[in-house]
Amino acid sequence: MKNKGPTFFALFFAVVFLAAVWMARNWYFTAKLFPLFAGIPGFLLAGVQIWRELTGWELRHNVSGVQMDEAYDDSMDAALRRRRTIRFFSWLVVTAVAIWAFGLPLALSVSLALWVRLEAEQSWLMSLCFGAGTFLAVWGFFTKLFGLGWPPGEILRLLGLPHLLS
């Protein structure tokens, strides 16, 4: 199979990341942190993928498909695939609703701790350490170090505690 140049997928992400960095260039420092910290590495990685596709790197190195830890298994039962997909999206939706209700630092920490306990089947100690570490990273790094305030979450706002985690 002959290489036909970069795929639309890699080009699309390169443009999206470049646009994010370009639009954030004149913003205040705290406002442009996320676009810069995500956009610059994202653009560089998309650029590497474009280069690999333009030069035919995968073809020369006998690489096929996406390289991940788990290979796709065609023999897996369709019902099992469906259950796993539903379970994944359930975690995603519940976490998003919890972020809306309780705010990002608290909801993300609790969600991760529960995921480590229930899905990864780790001990409660390990789960609580992951949750506490996530809370300290999100709240401590962004709120305390950079002074970024997270929206408090609707339940905290209704309880009159909007500044509980600020």
Beta strands, then each sheet from edge to edge (+ up, - down):
end
